[in-house]
Amino acid sequence: MAARAWVRLPSGRRLDLLSPTPFDWTDEDLAIGLSRTFRWGGHSVWAGAPLSVAQHSLAVLALRQGKARLSPDQARRELLHDAEEGLLGFDCISPLKPFLGAGFAELQARLQGVVALRYGLPAWTPEEKRVHKACDIALAAAEAVHVAGWTAAEVRGTLGIKARVMAEDPLAAAYGGEPWRPWAPELAAERFLTALAGL
């Protein structure tokens, strides 16, 4: 019997991790997966749910939209920049990545490719990628302090992130609530799905 390399998604569809296609999941599957995939290894100073990749993705989009006018394609690409993590159900913490090797990187790239194909995501230009990474890193610095409990000094010294730790939650204006508080998975999935449908 061949080794199984597929996962069953909430919709009942099967995602073959070694040979994925753009038709292997629904938007709802993706939203649920991202809402239940946690950043910072699931560690959080907040009681309740840790910070989901769905909420992080919405924050990156909000931060980018606050800096420049984005086309729908560009906005969709920002929202889906970590989509493969929701399909995998795994956001690998940075210190672990070197130990997982090239095979894991290839699996991620394969999933990123079918996500880009399904949602018609344009390729990054070098400048777009630079601006995106700056926002992603700025969010990481803020999340480290406001969610995961690192100090600003540790963010710079231990994590090696030079970005300023922003005080303002980029999602607060649109969604309200207590700044930086992680959302419940059901709420994160609903808000992610609404944003995706709008794009």
KARA-V166201 format. One record per residue. SS is DSSP state (hx for helix, st for strand, lp for the rest). PSI is psi in whole degrees, -180 to 180 (NA if undefined). NEAR is the number of other ideal C-beta (glycine too) atoms within 10 Angstrom. Layout:
SS:PSI:NEAR ; SS:PSI:NEAR
This chain:
lp:131:3 ; lp:145:4 ; lp:138:5 ; lp:131:9 ; lp:20:12 ; st:157:14 ; st:148:16 ; st:129:9 ; lp:165:19 ; lp:-31:14 ; lp:-14:13 ; lp:-10:8 ; lp:157:14 ; st:126:12 ; st:114:21 ; st:111:13 ; lp:-25:15 ; lp:-24:10 ; lp:65:11 ; lp:155:22 ; lp:163:11 ; lp:-3:13 ; lp:10:10 ; lp:-7:21 ; lp:162:25 ; lp:165:15 ; hx:-36:14 ; hx:-41:14 ; hx:-45:18 ; hx:-45:24 ; hx:-43:24 ; hx:-45:25 ; hx:-45:27 ; hx:-33:31 ; hx:-20:26 ; lp:8:18 ; lp:124:23 ; st:143:23 ; lp:164:24 ; hx:33:19 ; hx:17:13 ; hx:3:14 ; lp:141:14 ; lp:145:20 ; lp:-6:13 ; lp:141:15 ; lp:146:7 ; lp:-144:9 ; lp:142:20 ; lp:177:19 ; lp:125:25 ; st:157:28 ; hx:-30:25 ; hx:-48:33 ; hx:-42:29 ; hx:-43:27 ; hx:-42:26 ; hx:-36:25 ; hx:-41:22 ; hx:-45:21 ; hx:-46:25 ; hx:-41:21 ; hx:-43:21 ; hx:-42:23 ; hx:-24:16 ; hx:-15:11 ; hx:-25:10 ; lp:156:9 ; lp:123:7 ; lp:144:16 ; lp:162:10 ; hx:-38:10 ; hx:-43:13 ; hx:-41:20 ; hx:-41:17 ; hx:-38:20 ; hx:-39:25 ; hx:-47:24 ; hx:-35:24 ; lp:16:23 ; lp:-22:23 ; lp:23:19 ; hx:-34:26 ; hx:-26:25 ; hx:-35:24 ; hx:-31:28 ; hx:-33:24 ; hx:-28:18 ; lp:31:15 ; lp:121:14 ; lp:102:20 ; lp:127:15 ; lp:146:11 ; hx:-43:9 ; hx:-21:9 ; hx:-26:10 ; hx:-44:12 ; hx:-27:7 ; hx:-17:8 ; hx:-21:12 ; hx:-172:9 ; hx:-32:7 ; hx:-42:8 ; hx:-40:15 ; hx:-39:12 ; hx:-40:11 ; hx:-45:17 ; hx:-45:18 ; hx:-38:10 ; hx:-44:16 ; hx:-40:20 ; hx:-38:18 ; hx:-44:14 ; hx:-29:20 ; hx:-46:22 ; hx:-40:17 ; hx:-47:12 ; hx:-43:18 ; hx:8:18 ; lp:44:11 ; lp:129:20 ; lp:153:12 ; lp:148:8 ; lp:136:15 ; lp:160:9 ; hx:-40:7 ; hx:-42:8 ; hx:-41:17 ; hx:-39:11 ; hx:-46:10 ; hx:-41:16 ; hx:-49:18 ; hx:-36:12 ; hx:-42:14 ; hx:-43:22 ; hx:-43:19 ; hx:-39:14 ; hx:-39:19 ; hx:-39:21 ; hx:-43:19 ; hx:-44:20 ; hx:-43:25 ; hx:-39:22 ; hx:-42:22 ; hx:-52:18 ; hx:-20:20 ; lp:-50:21 ; lp:-11:21 ; lp:11:13 ; lp:158:22 ; lp:162:12 ; hx:-36:14 ; hx:-40:8 ; hx:-34:14 ; hx:-43:22 ; hx:-48:16 ; hx:-44:11 ; lp:-47:11 ; lp:-19:16 ; lp:23:8 ; lp:121:19 ; lp:-9:9 ; lp:147:17 ; lp:141:12 ; lp:106:17 ; lp:146:14 ; lp:-34:10 ; lp:129:12 ; lp:120:19 ; lp:-13:21 ; lp:-12:21 ; hx:-40:15 ; hx:-38:10 ; hx:-35:12 ; hx:-14:13 ; lp:-160:8 ; lp:179:11 ; lp:126:8 ; lp:136:13 ; lp:0:20 ; lp:127:18 ; lp:140:23 ; lp:154:22 ; lp:147:12 ; hx:-40:20 ; hx:-40:12 ; hx:-42:17 ; hx:-41:26 ; hx:-43:24 ; hx:-45:16 ; hx:-37:19 ; hx:-46:28 ; hx:-40:19 ; hx:-43:12 ; hx:-43:19 ; hx:-44:21 ; hx:-33:9 ; hx:-15:10 ; lp:NA:18
